[in-house]
Amino acid sequence: MHLAYPAVLAVLLFCTGLYGVLARRNAILVLMSVELMLNAVNLNLVAFDVWLRDTLHAGQALTLFTIAIAAAEIGIGLAIVLLVHRNRGTADVDKLRDLADPPSDGQDPMDDSMAAPTDNDADQARRARRQTA
């Protein structure tokens, strides 16, 4: 088997995943793109393991570890995305900012001109959201 075929396929998969991470705004699509990039790495590991005729099968063993890590990553990532969507109402990566509370007075959350809220303002905003829910 030629090494070029799986290597070219892995490059295409990795580039598609990289485009998805850089261009997508939905957090779930970003996680899927990261999984695509990890699968491209797994394909390279197995292809080079077969090409080098490794008797220890180190590439395949590393692939199993990568699959296990990817499964844990997607589980934790989806849990975080679901919690963020439940709290903020959106899974749009561009609209999320660190751990800041969204403004309760209807202003644009991406507006940098407003000052940082104090602890009292944040507590009042939380109480107002709980009362309306």
ABEGO torsion letter per residue (X at the ends): XBAAAAAAAAAAAAAAAAAAAAABABAAAAAAAAAAAAAAAAAAAAAAAAAAGBAAGAAAAAAAAAAAAAAAAAAAAAAAAAAAAAAAGBABAAABBEABBBBAAGBBAABAABBBBBAAAAAAAAAAAAAAX
